[in-house]
């Protein structure tokens, strides 16, 4: 891993993966599903429900990335994926309003404990922005819900490209008026960071060892190519000299 003060001293902005890096999607979705469906008599493994919904995330975006489908915002993909998994769990009879409310659970994800304070500190020295596959309304509503102090919302809908397409990272840098080397992509996912690095961005790894539950084995340690790693956003703020 490179020395932070050697490779990051010209950084002006941090852009962030959000699902899993900033917020705990798995626990949040499991709770939202249980809160809605338990009163209707459903007794399920709610974390398995969250995992099943999430497993359809990448295949749905791949249809857009491959050109099979025009750019489609994540709220629509999430809704289609939700309707597809309900029969797997024997769930039926939900109204359109109930489906919409459950789908918008992705707008109400809870942050990891260090996220609000860590981002607030990082913001004192850097521009901080989302670089998520989530659409703008989703990111704005989540920020309000979770107390996330973004300077601006970037990502798939703004850039019209889903990660890890190079356009996603490069258009974000251009929108900020910065060279890729002045931007630090921050994520708990090595694949995301390596894709950003191939576009010339700097990289920061912050592990979230329970993102996928207690049996997680992936993304526990940074790839050796990553510029800087930290155990939390607070630790990252310390390492980057933020007040």
Secondary structure, DSSP 4 states (H G I P E B T S, - for coil): ---HHHHSTT--EEEE--BTTTB-HHHHHHHHHHHHHGGGT----HHHHHHHHHHHHHHHHHHHHTTSS----HHHHHHHHHHHHHGGGT-----HHHHHHHHGGGGGPPBPTTHHHHHHHHHTTSEEEEEESS-HHHHHHHHHHHT---SEEEEHHHHT--TTSHHHHHHHHHHTT--GGGEEEEES-HHHHHHHHHTT-EEEEE--TTTT-TT--SSSS--TT-SEEESSHHHHHHHTT--
